[in-house]
């Protein structure tokens, strides 16, 4: 009974979604916990929902042969049982916390296994504001740009280096707070039910594609887009990945700021190219589908924080891509000389990125503007 387990249990949930709701409670030993409880009958109803989805999509496909959305059923069949197993969610939380333990700004709530089951998950209770709430950050003296940079670091590390990705970063699942003890801003990652595991081949091709996009190497953009299943639709694929127009992709996504006109153009083209988008989603590896969803959610957060397409996010991605590819190359090399050469080139590339980042920070600072003005006067004199 609730009274046997808890000193107090708040009947009104802190949050509710389609599968479960979360309550705040206090255990008999005084620990404050978050109790995630699965809605009754969800397990049984989910199988019927998937069957109904499959029948409806097959019916629509008979009427509209070009309608290729059966991959939605495949994804639901694969992911929903995992999301309904809260013990799996707890394991994911512990795995990602260990994997990213070097990021001192990340907080993953601890799991209390002794009181957790497949339908009830007990976690450490951690408070914070939603990651897209600029007003909350301003009230609590949290640097919005720092949060955006650190969120980019987390996801670049998960995607490019580890290939184990939290795929539901909507604002309700990503909180921020200022640590009372240290004053440091923390990112709190919640809801670990939906993860994507990337194969090594896919992850490395994805790394090389993003490197090509950042370097504006269009031949390699075409090459790696095709390897990831885009075929002749690689320009559309590049636009979907970056949420930028094809013109911006060709000019350089790290050099062209996002404009209101470009956003309107993208929305208009998305409607016009719906059959091609549909075809592309049907052709790419299934690993790509949750990545596209994750990218869109992260971009939504960046838009809310006004940090979208910032140079720092591309620099973090570049670092992770370089590290991932270098690690792979070393693992395949049997020569000490070759391994040393790979490590040297990796260090040099990372040093160049750090130097460029320092330049950008100086350029945006008052000291940097003073130095640039001073050098300009020296040049003219």
SELUMLUM-757055 format. One record per residue (C-alpha): x, y, z. Coordinates in steps of 0.02 Angstrom, whole numbers, plus 50000, padded with zeros to 5 digits. Example, Ala and Ser with C-alpha at 12.3 -4.5 7.8 and 13.67 -1.06 7.14 Angstrom:
BEGIN
506154977550390506844994750357
END
This chain:
BEGIN
500005000050000500535017949968500495022150155501665007650192502955013250063502885032150077502785045350213501885056350086501275054049907500585068449802498995062649714499105076349582500425071049454501895082349412501665077349231500635065249127500885058148953500125044448846500995029848933501265035449113501205049349242502435055049374502075058749558503165066549692503335056249852504395054150009505025036950061505015030650240506885034250253506605052550204507185051950022506135062549903505765052649745504885053849578503705039149550503335035249368501765024549355501145016649194499315019449154498205004049179497854993249026499175002248919500104985748890498554976948823497904992148727499564995548640499484979248539497734984048478498335001648434499764994848327498584982648239497354996648204498755007748138499324993748022497564990747954497265009447924498935011947836498664996547725496925003247681497615020447636498995012347533497685002947430496845019547388498475029547367499855017647304501195031047327500805032047513502325023447591502145024747779502195006447830503875009947913502865018748050502115001948098503824993448099504525007048213503025006148331503174987148343505004988648387505005003748504503355003148600503714986948696505394994448750504585010548809503295000648909504664991349004505205003449142506624991949196507354994349022507165013249046508125011949211509535002249127509635015348989509745029249119511185020749210512095016749047512025034648982512515041749153514075030649153514435033948969514405052948994515125053449171516495065649117515185079049082515025087049253513565097749195512465082449161511275075649292510365059149265509215054849411509745039449508508615023949494507985015449653507914997449594507254989949756505534997949725505494997649534504574985649419504124984949233502644996749268503305007549411504965016649412505655025749564506955039049535507885052549628506815068349627507695082749539506895099749509507245111849367506505122849231506175117049054507655119248936506675130648819506135142548959507255157848934506325167649069506695154149199508555154449151508635173349162507795173249334509045160349396510585168249313510865153349198511845157049039510715152148891512195150548771513115139148892511585127748907511415127148718513275123048696513225109448829511655101548757512535101048588514055092848669512965079448750512085074748591513635075548481514495063548602512995051748602512755051848414514495052448340515605044448473514515031948567513085028048448511875026748597510615040848587509225047548699507915050548564506575060548654507365077348701505775087548704505785101648834504815091548963506215078648964507675090948973507735102049126509015114849184509465120849359510805130249452511665118449575511455125849751513145119249809514255124449663513235137449569513555127749408512155125749280511575107649262510635099149120509445085849188509025071949065507375062849099506335049049018507575036148954506325024248874506715028248691508515025548634509295022048464510845011148449511875014748291512915001748200514755006348178514595007747988513075019247999513865029948136515485032648038514575036647876513495048947972515075056848047515845058947875514235066047804514155079547938516005083547914515645085847728514145097047764515155108047882516625109047759515425112047611516215097247518514735093647405515505078447319515695069747487513965075747540513285066547388514375051247420513905048747603512075053547578511955039747448512815027547567511485031747695510085027447574509635044547503510025040147321509655054247198508705063447334510325068147423510005087147409508325084947498509165073547626510485086847664509105099847687508125088347803509655084747911510175102847928508455111147919509245123347797508875127547615509945119547478510665136747441511255138347623511975120747620513005125447466513585141947544514035133647710512835130347854514085137047982514295153447887512505157747838511355163947977509575157347978508335170347914506445171747925506335170747735507315154347736506145146947866504635151547758505495143847606505835127647700504035126147761503365129447586504535116747507504155103747640502345103747583502805103847398504045089447416503005078347529503015063347408504925064347394505105066147584503975050947603505055041047480506645046247569505995041047741505535024247668507275021747592508475027247730509055014647863507835013248008509195020248123508995036848033507165039248078507395042348264508945052848226507895064348116506605065748256507985069648382508765082848267507075091548249506765091848437508505098948470508245112248337506595117048418507535120048582508875130248492507525140848408506695144348576508385149348649508865159548492510485149448474510035140148314511465136748192512745144048310514575141148267514895132348433513675118248392514585114648228516275115248315515705102548444515045091248307516705092748214517695087948369516635072448399516715067048216518615068748216518775058648378517585045148318518445042548150520185042948228519685029948358519025018648220520595020848114521725016648262520705001048299520974994848120522834998748114524154986048168525634997848144526255008248292526885021348170525175022248086524275023648254525465037448310525185046748146523275045548165523395052048345524515066548289523325071548149521855070248270522735081548397523185094048260521385094648194520675097048370521965110648405521445119848246519615119248302520085125748475521075139948396519625144448282518415144048430519575155748528519615167448379517705167648371517565171448557518825185548547517955192348394516315193148490517075200948646517465219148689519315214748703519265206448532518445221648453519785232748531521195221648464520415221148289520215240148289522015242348349522715230748214521655239548082522385256448133524145249248130523835242347956523205259047888524615268947967
END
